[in-house]
Amino acid sequence: MNRSSIFFTITVSFIISLLLVVISFFILMTHGYKIKEMAIFDKYEYPIKLVLKQSKYGFDEKFYNKFLEMNYELILDKNKVNAITYNPQTKVVVEKKHHKKNDLLRVLKLGDNTYIYIKSQRRAWTYLIKDNNPKSDSIENINIYIMLVFSIIFITIILVYLITLRKLMPLKILKDKVKTLGDENFDFECCNSNGKDEVSQLGMEFKKSALKLKNLKEARNVFIRNIMHELKTPITKGKFLTQLEQSEDNNEKLKSVFNRLESLINEFASIEELISSTKNIDKKLYFLNDILENAVDILMLEEDDVIYNHENKKINVNFKLFSIAVKNLIDNALKYSDNKKVTVKTQNEDIIFENDGKKLEFELEQYFEPFFSNEDKSKDSFGLGLYIVHNILKANDYTLKYEYVDGINRFICKKEILSTI
């Protein structure tokens, strides 16, 4: 594992935390045992002193009764003492030796009974005291409480570590995905998290950036494809004119072809800027007639190819881009028209382009996809035309709708935000 990695740092911190918890646990257990030992000897200090004091004078019936009243029972019978002390089930709770007198003091546990074992090596006597007092678990269970607390802390640290790794794991996946951006791999489906944490938000931002790069690449492809498509007509006309006899009329037509090529270059730059840019385009008020005339000039159409039945009203658009959209709509309408005519109408804020012909084979939204084309390869206008129209209209607050009524195709540029003009 990379030592500079955040995962390495977290893992090392986790291991150190666990070690500190374990060390603290053993220290507290040792200290707890000493506290427990002191508490037990403090509890039995008085009965032990009574027995040791009375042993100098001998034990009589009066002492036994007094001892019983204190809920203690003195056992002197050697067989009974040995039966308890040498029982395999007897456990030594605490033990203490007098370093000078060499006396031994033990607290024993057998079943539910507690015994105090006193043995003097110097005097060679052994006493056993049975504790008949109600049991108190506060001292005996202190180790259980300590183990319980540290178990909770131990498990909590592990859970926090696992949760942290789970939260940061998308960061590792994201790092590998970012490495592949240079290879034009824009697949960031791993970042579809709805989390509100910083890692999830970082993943979503990278996904947005990848989508922007993908759209930018797509815009470049559309740009090149559109150049190839749009330059075909004027180049063909220009080649044809060069083969004709030179005349003033042919020279004028040749000039118009070059003007057409120049306008197309400017058009392509505008399209590329529109599709690849996220900035708002510059819009002003223009008469619809001016936009229509500019579109017809770009197409180099005859005057009777377009039938005008519209209101010459002002619209708030980008002149250059909106002219390109209108040009593509007229061009598509003419190519797919049975009578090679297109009619331009207006209805309120909407601009409508109509032509006689067959109904669109697919849903309109499918033609908005780049490089989409119908099965008629001889007419490839819908390959990019409506894709460009869709983007330009959207940038100018319009949407493109489609209707087919009584053999008439109606492409409607519908205004989304009604103007007050």
PyMOL commands that set and color helices and strands:
alter all, ss='L'
color gray80, all
select helices_A, chain A and resi 6-54+61-69+78-85+137-140+142-183+189-191+198-230+232-242+248-276+288-299+303-305+319-335+364-367+381-383+385-395
alter helices_A, ss='H'
color red, helices_A
select strands_A, chain A and resi 72-75+91-97+103-110+113-120+125-131+284-287+306-309+314-317+342-347+350-356+398-405+408-415
alter strands_A, ss='S'
color yellow, strands_A
deselect
rebuild
show_as cartoon
